[in-house]
Amino acid sequence: MLKRNEERKQDAHQKIKLGGLIVKAGLADIPSNVLLGLLVESRERIRDPAVEERLARLGDKEFTK
């Protein structure tokens, strides 16, 4: 039972962290179906190493703001 509670806490923490990224990116006001579509499309695009590298640099830059 204790292990299950820890897993639930970790799951909740991850969801809060991901929600924070959505807010930081300025996407909190986008309808959830559009946001999910954007993420799914992005999942396909980042299979290209050049795209992943470019997005990583952009993300690093945003984190320093």
URSULCOR-V311098 format. One record per pair of residues at least 4 apart in sequence whose C-alpha atoms are under 7 Angstrom apart, sorted by the first residue. I is the first residue (numbers start at 1). J is the second residue. Records with the same first field share a line. If there is no record, write none. Layout:
BEGIN
I: J + J
END
This chain:
BEGIN
1: 5
2: 6
3: 7
4: 8
5: 9
6: 10
7: 11
8: 12
9: 13
10: 14
11: 15
12: 16
13: 17
14: 18
15: 19
16: 20
17: 21
18: 22
19: 23
20: 24
21: 25
22: 26 + 27 + 28
23: 27 + 28
30: 34 + 35
31: 35
32: 36
33: 37
34: 38
35: 39
36: 40
37: 41
38: 42
39: 43
40: 44
41: 45
42: 46
45: 51
46: 51 + 52
48: 52
49: 53
50: 54
51: 55
52: 56
53: 57
54: 58
55: 59
56: 60
57: 61
58: 62
59: 63
60: 64
61: 65
END
